[in-house]
Amino acid sequence: YDYVFTSSEVCKKNFAEAFNVSLDKMVVMPLPSVDLITNPKYIKASRKRVLSKYPDINKKKVILYAPTFRKNKDMTKDIKKLINEVDFEKYNLVVKLHPLSKTVINDNRIIFDNSFSTLDMAVVSDYVITDYSAVVFEIAILNKPLFFYAYDKKSYLDDRNFYMNFDKDMPGVISENPREIIKAIEKDKYDLKVVKKFALDNVAKVYGGYTANVANFIFKLF
């Protein structure tokens, strides 16, 4: 590679190691998709699309559960544990799995969505539960309250590990216990200032547009 784009100064060293390149080849250049996430018209259109299918979804507070993809593991048991902790008199729960996931949850209390992107569902959500998914960065840009249901953290660390310090760096309550996660939501145990700082640390704020910056960088090479 002549250049490798990364999303912020904080991420440069880790991506340089991952791509086996020197730091001088690293360029802070967040993805053009950030333009969409920060565009009020896009957010409004996303909300409209979701509400066209689920018109009553916002009659209660909405919890979105969007876990990472687990290739060879059935998540059904652990998802059901989470579902059983939710008070459905107060909340709607959307379960949004990775498109490659073969897990199917049949429970008429929840919305098991296959129609929209995780980002679209996040737009209409009041709280987001995830784990080790990279969607955390997009959700943080949206400045949504984040919670981390990390029921298999030890095995995930052993198999995959992280460049980040998961326990220290994630901007929200982390627990292997679904009851603790839901109780934290019920008590509004979150700090959006922490979420915003996490977003700014990991996705640099640029001026002139993310798409324009990428295009201008490429044009200057010729």
Secondary structure by P-SEA (a helix, b strand, c coil): ccccccccccaaaaaaaaaccccccccccccccccccccaaaaaaaaaaaaaacccccccbbbbbbbcccccccaaaaaaaaaaacccccbbbbbbcccccccccccccccccccccaaaaaaaccbbbbccccaaaaaaaaccbbbbbccaaaaaaacccccccccccccccccccaaaaaaaaaaccccaaaaaaaaaacbbbbcccaaaaaaaaaaaac
